[in-house]
Amino acid sequence: MATKGAKVERHSVSEQPHELKYEAKKEGTSPKKVEAAKNSTGSNQRSAVEKKLNK
């Protein structure tokens, strides 16, 4: 079982549809808005994306 990458994965939002859908459901928005927030922040860090979505 690989544990090294697990911590990193929790702190980022990937381009995968299920990740975008999960984050959108969690934030009460659409996957397209999550993707737009990712692009506008220039980061895939979950905290940065959530901060942008909550503005």
C-alpha positions as CSV (number, residue, x, y, z in Angstrom):
1,M,0.0,0.0,0.0
2,A,1.5,3.3,-1.0
3,T,1.1,5.9,1.6
4,K,3.6,8.6,0.4
5,G,1.2,10.2,-2.2
6,A,-1.9,9.8,-0.1
7,K,-1.4,13.0,1.9
8,V,-0.6,15.0,-1.2
9,E,-3.7,13.8,-2.9
10,R,-6.0,15.1,-0.1
11,H,-4.8,18.6,-0.5
12,S,-5.3,18.9,-4.3
13,V,-8.1,18.8,-6.8
14,S,-7.2,17.0,-10.0
15,E,-8.6,17.3,-13.5
16,Q,-10.5,14.0,-13.2
17,P,-14.3,14.3,-13.5
18,H,-15.0,12.5,-10.3
19,E,-12.7,14.9,-8.4
20,L,-14.4,18.0,-9.9
21,K,-17.8,16.5,-9.2
22,Y,-16.9,15.7,-5.6
23,E,-15.6,19.2,-4.9
24,A,-18.6,20.8,-6.6
25,K,-21.0,18.8,-4.5
26,K,-19.1,19.7,-1.4
27,E,-19.1,23.4,-2.2
28,G,-22.7,23.4,-3.6
29,T,-21.7,24.5,-7.1
30,S,-21.1,23.0,-10.5
31,P,-18.1,21.1,-11.7
32,K,-17.5,23.8,-14.4
33,K,-17.3,26.5,-11.7
34,V,-14.7,24.4,-9.8
35,E,-12.7,24.0,-12.9
36,A,-12.9,27.7,-13.6
37,A,-11.8,28.4,-10.0
38,K,-8.8,26.1,-10.5
39,N,-7.8,27.9,-13.7
40,S,-8.2,31.4,-12.3
41,T,-6.1,30.6,-9.2
42,G,-3.5,28.8,-11.2
43,S,-3.3,26.2,-8.6
44,N,-4.8,22.8,-7.9
45,Q,-4.5,23.2,-4.1
46,R,-7.9,22.4,-2.5
47,S,-7.6,25.3,-0.1
48,A,-7.0,27.9,-2.9
49,V,-9.8,26.5,-5.0
50,E,-12.3,26.5,-2.0
51,K,-11.2,30.1,-1.1
52,K,-11.9,31.3,-4.7
53,L,-15.3,29.5,-4.7
54,N,-16.4,31.1,-1.5
55,K,-15.8,34.7,-2.6
